[in-house]
Amino acid sequence: MTTTAPSYLSSVLAPGPQLLRLSLRSDAVVTGVNGLAYLALAKPLETLLGLDTEIGIPIGIFLTLYGVAVAIIGTRQTISTNATRVVIAGNAAWVVVSLAALIEGALDLNPVGSIWTVMQAATVGGFAALQYLGLRKAR
């Protein structure tokens, strides 16, 4: 009898280039949509998360541009190792800065905003881990 991995695991178990491309493209979509949401829904997010629009709008601009950059990297025929390392480092820095800002209370978030920050950091950390794994498997 032959067993196969569930379909949701197939990308993680895939050869490195496929995993790397998928993780970069997924990161680009999630980050870009998140950035656009910060821009389009600045006032409602201020109420929901406790995130001041003076901070949320620049975050939205950054995330939108970062998402575009990651998309460009992830859609190239040959994915640049150095560019991928920059994305991984950027994602890791996002996790550290987000959690540090939360711990320090720098953003004055409400409980929903605090939970959102942790969830967002976990998601970004997950992308960084998958990108790192994809890069290692691609060598």
N, C-alpha and C positions, 0 to 999 in steps of 0.2 A: 504494500500500500504506500502510495506517495502522498505526502502532505505538502501543502503550500501555505505560505504566510497569508494572513488576512490582507485584503487589498489596501487597507490604510497603512500597513507596514511595508508595502512593496516599495514605496519611494525611499524609505529609510534604509531598506536593505538593497536598494538599487546601486549600480556602479556609481562611483564618485561624481563623474561629470553630470549625470542625471540628477542626483541628489543636490548637488551644488546649484545647478540651474533652477531646479524647483524651489529650493529654499530662498534663493535670491529673488526670484519672481514673486513668490508668495510674500516675502518681506516687502517688496516694492508695492504690491497692491495694498496690503494691510496698512503700511506706513502712509502711503499716498491718500488713501481713503480717510484715515485717521486725521491727517493734516488738513484735508479739505473740510472735514467735519468741525475741526477746531475753528476754521475760518468761517464757515457758513452758519454754524450754530454757536457762535461765541457767547451771545447773551444767555441762551438757555443753558449752555454748559457752565457758565458762571454761576447760575442758580443751582444747577444740579450738583456740580462738583465743588463749588466754592472757589473756583479758579478765576481770578481777576482777569478780565479781557485784556488788560495791558500786558499780561504774561501769556495768556492763551493764544492771542493772535500771532505774536512772534513764534511761539511754539508751532502753530499751524503752518506758518510760512516755512519754517525750518523743515518740518516733517514732509510737507508737500515737495519741496526741493530735494530733500534726501531720498524720498520715494522715487522721484524721477531719476536721480543719479543711480540708485540701486537697480532700477529697471533697465537703464542703459547698460550697466555692467552685466546684468543677468540675461540680456537678449543678444549679446555679441556672439558670433559664431564660436570664437575662442574666448573663454572667460579668463580675464587677467588674474593671475595669482596675487599680484600686489594690490590691485583694486579690491579684490575679495578680502584680503587681510585688512585693508582700511575699513571696509564695511563691518567686518567682525569686531575690530577695535572700536569703531563708532557705536556699534550696538552694545558692546560691553560697557563703554563709557556712559551710554544712556541709562543702563541699568544702575550703575553705581551712583550717578548724579541724581537720578530719580529717587532712589531709596535714601540717599543722604539728605536730599531736600525734604523728603517726607519725615525722616527721623528728626531733623533739625527744626521742622515746622516752618520752613522758609516760604512755602506757598500758601499757608493758612487754609488748607483744604478742610472740608467737612468730612464726616465719616465715609460718605459715598465717594468723594474725591480721593480719600486715602485708599480705599479698596480698589478704585480704578487705577491708581498709581501702581499698586502692587501687582495687579493683573497685567497691566501694560508692561511693567518691568519683566514679569515672568514670560510674557509673549516674546518680547524683544530678546531676552536671554535664550529662549528656545530657538529663535531664528539664528542667533549667533552660534549656538551649539551645533545646529544642523549644518550651518555653513562651514564651520570648522571641520566637522566630520566629513562633509562632502569634499572639502579641499584636501584633507588627508587621504581620502580614498581615491581622489583623482590623480594623485602623484604616482 
